[in-house]
Structures are given as structure tokens and as C-alpha cells.
Amino acid sequence: MGKIYSAMGLMSGTSLDGVDVSIIKSDGNKEISSILNEYFEYDHDLIQKILNIREKITHSEGLNKHLVEIKDLEREITLFHVKAVKETLEKSKSSVDLIGFHGQTIFHDPDKKITKQLGDGKLLSQLTKKKVIYNFRKNDLENGGQGAPLTPIFHNVLANKINKKFNLEFPLNILNIGGISNITSTVSWENLGQIDKIYAFDIGPGNCLIDEWIRKNSKKKYDNDGLIASSGIIDRLILNQALENFTENSKYKKSLDVKDFDIFFAKGLSLENGAATISSFTAKLIADGMKYSHGTRQSSMHKWLVCGGGRKNKFLIESIKNNFEQISIEPIDQYEINGDFVESQAFAYLAIRSFLKLPITFPETTGCKKPTIGGVIVENF
């Protein structure tokens, strides 16, 4: 076992609800322990500003066109993260060696090798007086990868930890339902030889369409427990038409952005019926990705561990199950892992790996040409 580092991970996903903060201890390999998890909610104004800028930037040229607005918002988001870091450190009474800072994604286009996460790593380092690792996706994109998903190497560590304690069979399938859904099929660390045996890809929307529908048609931010969808009726005609028209990700080779999907097909439906139809659309795309993974890996189809906010949407999870004759989809929480903080813990872990110059992405996870080291390290104090 190598030296153990203490790291903080900061994650704000495409769901735009706030910032997850986690402190872990790890050697950057298979040793990991969770110290503390905290959540800091964005206020309504900040969410609105992020939504506005995200909608303005439909292509990469928009990044230059709206540069001043982007810079102002980046500063505001960074200061929000600074506050979260300081409050968490105060609460934990522990110090950290490194901070993994993901930032807030507003644009992602792997074909043009452009990705933009709002977050000023230099400013965060200066104000927290910590080493900060940020811009995790850049090296992967430059190395021919899709820049996402980044969490599979961490999923592998969790899977091995779970397997050690609960003796589940490998390969273990982990389904992450955030704004976008991705899956990792993962094997025993001992059998890896090379870690590129981890197999992962984005499979479709997660919460992004459901959240957008709820935000635009009610005063709520999301469909709590899937209760709105479960009180509606699925419009089968609209659902089938939407599925027929959707060809975006038939090859599962492309990382996805919320802009790859649209709720336009549900226009004219009531809040409840739209939520039910959009949730069913999302569930079908997730199920198709799971089936594709099974066909490719011949992995055990039956057991899936689910993390991310979407695992709490009962209607969505049931709708996914309805696409299979026999399947077990369990929250990862049943195996003593907090499913709300897998991604923030992952960025703490990726920060340690980046600091140790260990690869964080692999040909089988992002499509990069060779295992790639990620993250820009800054010490600005």
C-alpha cells in the first residue's frame, strides 16, 4: 500500500442542483475510505444564470461571444465552491492535501475537442490555500477520447470494496443516473493487469429531460420520488414516435451532453402525462444501454448497482425494470456506499491519481488512444 492522501472532491452535475463535497482518504489505487460528505444547494438566481448561459451556447463559437458573462458567472460559481470548501473543512476538523474541482459543465463537444466547465482553479487554490486539480477532461479529449465518463476507475475501486465485503460476482455493473446516464462494467482489481479492462460509456439521458420538463411546467425543480410521473398516463403514441426518431447514441461511442436531448416531443401534454412519457422514454434508452453492455461483455445481466440522484425516482427505476424479464437493480446504498456522493468522492480520488501521475481514463472507458493522465494541478498561494 502506498502513501495515503486526504483529498476533497467537488462535483456539480448537469442537474444543476448544487455542489456535492466529499473528503476521502486513498492511496490513489484500491485503498479508499470515506471521511465526510456535504451538500450545498445553489440558490434560484444562480441556477437561472447557469441555465441561461447553457441555453445561449449552442455551439463552440458561443463561448467567445458570451465571454464576459461566462467569466462573471465562473467567478460567482468559484466563490460558491470556496465557501463550500471552507465550511466543510471547518466541520470536518481535518486538513486535506488536494482538492479535485470538477466545475459546472456548460458545453461539451468531443468532436471538436472542446469542453467547458465553469470553475477557476487558480482562484479556488488562492482562496482556500490548497493544491487544486481541475480541468480533468482536457487531456483525454486531446488524446482522442470523449472526455467522459470519468468515474469508471473509481467505480472499479467501489466494486472491489463491495465485493470484498459482500462477495458479489464479477463483472459488477454500476449504473449512474445523474443528468446523463452512464454505466461501468467492472472486474476484480487483481485480474486487471491493465486497468483498461474496465468498460464504460454514456448511454442516454438520466434526470436531465425529466428535470427540464418539471422546471418548465411547474414550480418544482425535479420529480421527487417520481410521484408526478406515477400520477400521469404514458402517451404511447408520442413515446413510440420519440423513440423511433431518436438515433443519437446507437453505437455508444459518443459522450453525451444535456443538449443532445430535447423534451419537445412532449409538448402539449399535461405536467403528469408529460412526466410519465418522458420518464418512460428515458427508461427505455437506459435499458437499451444496459442490454448493449450485456451483449458486448457477456456480463452478468441480472445484478446492477445504481447511484446518482435518479436512483431515488421510483417510477424511473420501475420503468427500467419493465424492459427486462428478470433483473435486479439495487441502490448502491445497500452496500454501505452513499449513492448521492459517488461522483464527488470520485473527483477526490481522481485528484490523487492526477497528482501521482496515474491515468484516469482508458481506451475502454472514454475511447482515448492510450491510458491518459488527467487534471491540471495548480498551487496558487
Buried (B, 14 or more C-beta within 10 A) or exposed (E): EEEBBBBBBBBBBBBBBBBBBBBBBBBBBBEBEBBBBBBBEBEEEBBEBBBEBBEBBEEBEBBEEBEEBBEEBBBBBBBBBBEBBEEBBEEBEEEBBBBBBBBBBBBBBBEEBBBBBBBBBBBBBBBBEBBBBBBBBBBBBEBBBBBBBBBBBBBBBBBBBBBEEEEBEBBBBBBBBBBBBBBBBBBBBEEBEEBBBBBBBBBBBBBBBBBBBBBEBBEEBBBEEBEBBBEBEBBEEBBEEBBEEBEEBEEBEBBBBBBBBBBEBBEEBEBBBBBBBBBBBBBBBBBBBBBBBBEEBEBBBEBBBBBBBBBBBBBBBBBBBEBBEEBEBEBBBEBEBBBBBBBBBBBBBBBBBBBBEBBBBBBBBBBBEEBBBBBBBBEBE
